[in-house]
Amino acid sequence: MNQDLFWVTLSGVGEISEVGGLISNEDYEQLRNACGQVISEIPSYTEYLNMFLAAGVHKPNDWTQIAERMVEELKRDPLLWR
């Protein structure tokens, strides 16, 4: 594809890694579709995002709200009826 699609900075244990420079989904898919016969060998945009999320180097857009909700649920007493 001959273009920078993203960059990844990996950090040590307990430190924040980051992904940046992601091109838009539309631009990526246009580049991918132009690859003709080898298109099946190139991951889709969504597959890249899922990989970054699973690896923990990219957080979901609403990560702050998700983290707050998890903390609140951890404080919940499982024996208390809601």
C-alpha positions as CSV (number, residue, x, y, z in Angstrom):
1,M,0.0,0.0,0.0
2,N,3.1,2.2,0.3
3,Q,1.7,4.5,2.9
4,D,2.0,5.0,6.7
5,L,-1.3,3.6,8.1
6,F,-0.6,4.1,11.8
7,W,2.2,4.2,14.4
8,V,2.5,2.4,17.7
9,T,4.6,3.3,20.7
10,L,5.0,0.4,23.1
11,S,5.8,1.1,26.7
12,G,6.9,-1.0,29.7
13,V,4.7,-2.9,32.1
14,G,2.2,-0.6,33.8
15,E,2.9,2.3,31.4
16,I,0.6,3.6,28.7
17,S,1.3,2.4,25.1
18,E,-0.4,4.4,22.3
19,V,-1.5,4.1,18.7
20,G,-1.6,7.2,16.6
21,G,-1.7,8.4,13.0
22,L,-4.6,6.1,12.1
23,I,-5.9,7.1,8.8
24,S,-9.7,7.2,8.4
25,N,-11.6,4.0,7.7
26,E,-12.7,5.3,4.3
27,D,-9.1,6.1,3.2
28,Y,-7.8,2.8,4.5
29,E,-10.5,0.8,2.7
30,Q,-9.9,2.7,-0.6
31,L,-6.2,1.8,-0.3
32,R,-7.1,-1.8,0.6
33,N,-9.6,-2.2,-2.3
34,A,-7.0,-0.9,-4.8
35,C,-4.8,-3.9,-3.9
36,G,-6.7,-6.2,-6.3
37,Q,-6.1,-9.9,-5.9
38,V,-4.2,-9.7,-2.6
39,I,-7.0,-7.9,-0.8
40,S,-7.9,-11.0,1.2
41,E,-4.3,-11.0,2.6
42,I,-4.7,-7.4,4.0
43,P,-6.6,-7.0,7.3
44,S,-9.7,-4.8,7.3
45,Y,-9.7,-1.5,9.3
46,T,-11.9,-3.1,11.9
47,E,-9.6,-6.0,12.3
48,Y,-6.7,-3.6,13.0
49,L,-8.7,-1.7,15.6
50,N,-9.8,-5.0,17.3
51,M,-6.2,-6.1,17.4
52,F,-5.1,-2.8,19.1
53,L,-8.0,-3.0,21.6
54,A,-7.2,-6.6,22.4
55,A,-3.5,-5.9,22.9
56,G,-4.3,-3.0,25.2
57,V,-2.4,-0.4,23.2
58,H,-5.6,1.5,22.1
59,K,-8.4,2.3,24.4
60,P,-12.1,2.6,23.3
61,N,-13.3,6.2,22.8
62,D,-15.5,6.1,25.9
63,W,-12.8,4.4,28.0
64,T,-13.1,6.9,30.9
65,Q,-16.8,6.1,31.4
66,I,-16.2,2.4,31.0
67,A,-13.5,2.5,33.7
68,E,-15.7,4.5,36.1
69,R,-18.5,2.0,35.6
70,M,-16.2,-0.9,36.3
71,V,-14.9,0.8,39.5
72,E,-18.5,1.4,40.7
73,E,-19.5,-2.2,40.0
74,L,-16.5,-3.5,42.0
75,K,-17.7,-1.5,45.0
76,R,-21.1,-3.1,44.8
77,D,-22.1,-5.5,47.6
78,P,-23.1,-8.8,45.8
79,L,-25.2,-9.8,48.9
80,L,-27.3,-6.5,48.7
81,W,-30.5,-6.8,46.7
82,R,-30.9,-4.0,44.1
